[in-house]
Amino acid sequence: MDSLRRVADGIWMLRTILVNVFFVRVDDGWMLVDAGMSGSAPAIRRAAVELFGSAPPRAIVLTHGHFDHVGALPRLLETWDVPVYAHPFELPYLTGRLPYPPPDPTVGGGLVAWSSFLFPRGPSNVGSRLRALPPDGRVPVAPDWVALHTPGHTAGHVSLFRGADGVVIAGDAVTTTRLESLISAARQRLVLNGPPAYFTTDWDAARWSVQRLAATRIDTLLSGHGQPMTGAAMRLDLRNLAEHFDERARPRRGRYVEYDAGDAAFERRWLKPLAAVLLAAAGSALVVHFLNEGSRRRAVPRVAA
């Protein structure tokens, strides 16, 4: 269910289908951070009108280009002729050149993780409106904000930081719910977690990014998934996550885990057994169906001629 709420000074969060987008007031207007999933454009436009009237955003800034953060972009850009900013390392995935690497459905231990092989990988093509964020981290339309490079979940992932009051929009560098579990994500259970495991391709970089955030003076943590977290308890938990990242966030094994990496090993260890299990389950379902059908037919009384 879509819900719009104020989460910090001049910042509103809209939750759309398990992912958050943010409306941020800037000096001479506002900017949109991330664009949600496909189908979210009407809700985003309604929230924008409620907050800012008919004024379009100065820009759309992307933390990264995964499908759940850019899905509504095509529809939004039909209405708003505005630039779209992303880190230079994300541009190949946003210009139609490259799809993202395959997800790893074996990590995370939840329904969302297991279903991740169905998720779109792109590439998206934003077109001529796409711009690279400057190398120094400046956000051109928002001088109070800095784009911190926080790779790992994707190569060009950024977290947006406002130093004046310690607000960070962390995208998927960290999450405040366990996104791999559909029940946890749907109920928005508040727990500080690493990036969504099934789409994270560089765990060493992901750990470094959490350490970078933990070393930053953050007072309000806003994530792409989950609820806002604030204050001293949040900072303590973030430091703990940074110090114990491998135990708390990094999978024990998987396609992109250093000591268990490689497509051949992944296929041998996971995909072939999983295919066998699915095939056996399908066969069992067919057997049960035919047995039930036979029982039903035998139970039908014969009618005398």
N, C-alpha and C positions, 0 to 999 in steps of 0.2 A: 504494500500500500504506500503511495507517495505521501511524504510528510515533509513540510517545510518548517525549519526552526532556526532561530538566531543562536549561533554557537560562540560568537566572540564579537568584539566591536567591529561593526561593518561587515560581518561575515554571516552568511546563512547557508545552511546545509539542507539539501533535498535528497532524501533517500528514495531511490527508484529501483525496484526489483533487485535488492541485495547490494546495490552499489550506490555510493554517495557522490553527488556533484555539489560544487560550492560556488556561491555568488559572492563576489568580493567587491566592496565599494572602493574605488580609487579616486584620485584627486579630481578628475573631470569626468567621472562616469563609473563604470563597473566592468569587471572581467568575470568570465566563467572559467572555472577550473574543472576540467574533464567534462565528458559529454554523455556518460552513461551508456546503457545498452540500447540496441535497436528497439524502437517503439517508445522511447522515453521523450522524444522531442516535444510532443504536446504538453506534457507535464512540466518540462523545463521552460517552455515558452510561457505557460500560465504563471509559473512562479516568477519569471522575469517581469511580466506585466504587473503582477501584484507588488513587486518590490520597487521597480524602476519605471513603470509606465511603458511607453512605447519606445524608449531609448534602447537601441541595440547595445551589446557589450562593446567595449573598446577592442577586446580581443578574446579569444579562447586559448587558454594555456593548458597543455596536456602534461600530466605527470608521466605518462607513457602511452603506448598505442594499442594495448590489448583491446579485444573486442568489447569488453564491458566498460571501457573508458572512452571509446570513440564511436560507439554504435549509432548514436543519434546525430553525429556530425553532418552527414549528407543532408538530412532534413533541416537541421538548424541553419546550414549554410544556404539553403534555398531562401531563407528569410533574412538572414544576417550576412551581409557582405563585409566580413571582418577577417583580419589575419588570424592564423592558427599557429601558435608557437610550440615547439618541442625541442628537446635536446638534439644536437646534430647526430648523435649515435642512433636516434630513433628514426631518422629520416628515411632510410631504406625501407622501413616497414610501413611508411606513411605515403610513399610515392609510387607504390605498386611494384617495387623492385624485388622485395624479398618477403616471404611469409615468416612468421615467427617460428622458432624451433618447435618440434612436436612436444606436447605436454607429457607428463609422467603420471599416469593414473594409479600407479602403485604406491604413491606416497600420500600421507595424510590420513588414510584410514576412514574416509567418510564418503557419502554418496556423491557429493560434488566432485571430489577427487576422482572417484571411480568413473564418473561420467565425462571427465575432462577430455577424453579422446574425441568427443563429439563437438567440442568447442571450436568456433572459427579461429583460424590463425592468420587470416589475411592473405596477401597484403592489402592494406587499405590504400586508397589514392585520394588524398585530400585536395590535390590540384594546386593551382597557382596561388592559393591563399596561404599555403604552408610557408612558415618562416623558421629558421634556426634561432634558438636562444643564443645570445652573445656568449663568448667563451668566459667572460668574467662573471657570469651568473646573473647579470642584470635582467630584470623583467621590463621590457621597453615601455609598457603601458602602466607599470606599477612601481614607481621608484622606491617605495618603502619595502619592497619584497626582493628576496634573493632566491634564485633557483640553485639549490644544493644538489650536486650530482650524487645520487644514491643508487648506484648500479647493483646488479645481482638478480633482481626479479626480471629486469630487462637491461640491456647494455646502456640505454640512454635514459633510464628512470631518473626523475628529479623529484625532490621535495621542496615545496615553497615555504620560505621562512620569513617572518616579519619580526625583525629584531626589536622594534619599539615595545612590543608587549609579549614577545616569546611565543607567538602562534606559529605552528608548523602544519601545513597540509602535506601529509606524508605519502599520499597515494597508496601504493602497495608495498612500500619499503618495510612498514610494519602494519599490522592489522589489529583491531581491538575486538575481534571475535574470531572464532576458529572457523575460517571460511570453508575448509575442506569438508566440514560436517554441515549438511543441509539443515538439520535441526538447530544446531548452534547458530548458524548464520541467520536463519529465519526468525529465531527468538532473540537475536542480538545479545547473546550472552556475553557479558563484558569480561574479556580476558585479553591481555596484551600478548600478541603472538608475532612471529616472524612473517615474512611475505607468504602469499598463497603458494604452497609447496609444489603443486602440480604444474605451475607455469614458471617456476624459478629455475634458471639455467646455470647460475654461477653462485655457489653457496659461499665461497670465500669472499667474493665481492659483497654478497648480501650481508654477511657478518660485519664486514668493514663499514657498510652503510649504516647498520644499526649502531655500531660504535661511534660513528660520526654524529648521528642524531643524539646519542646519549651524552656526548661531549658538548652539545649545544645547549644553551640556556633556554629550555622549552618550558613554558607555563601551560600551554593548551595544545594538546595533540589531537589532530583531526586526521582520520584515516579514510581511505577509499571504501573501507568495509568496517562496519561496527559503529559504536557510539563514541562521542568525544570523551577524552580523559584529561584531567587537569590536576595541577597542584603537586605537592611534595610526594605523595604516594605514587603518582604516575611517574615522576622522575626516578624514584627509587626502583620501581619495577622496570623502567627502561634501562637503567644501569645494570640491573640484574640480568635482563635479557641479553644485553651486550656482553657481559662477562661470561654468561653461560649459554651463549647462542647455540653451540653445537649440541648441548644436551636438551635445550628447550625448543629449538626450532629446526635444526638441520636433520633431515631424515637419516636413518641408519644406512639405507641403501636406496639406490634408484638410478635412473638413467643419467642424471647429472651430478651424482655424488661421486667425489673424486676417486674413492677406492672401489667403486662399483659402476664405473662409467662405461660408456660405449654402447652403440646400438646393437652389436652382436650379442654382448653379454645380456643386455636388457631383453632382447627377443628370446634368447635361450632361457633366461631365468623366469621371465614374467609373461610375455605375450603368448608363447606356445602353451604353457600350462593353463593360462587364462582361456585361450581358445578351446583347449580340450574340455575345460570345465563348462564353458558355455555350450559347446556341442553336446556334451553329455546331458546337460540340463534340458536343451531343446529336444533331444531324443527321448528323455524321460517324460517330458510334457506330451509328446506325440503318443507315446505308449499309453499314458494315462487317459488321453483323449479317446483313443480307439477302444480301450477297455470300457470306459464309461459309455461310449456309443454302443458297444456290443451289449452291455448290460441293459441299456435303455431299450434296445430293440427286442431283447429276449423278454423284457418285462411287459411288452405290449400284448394284450390278450388277442388271441385269434378269434375272428368273427365267423360263425358257422355260415356255410353257404345256404 
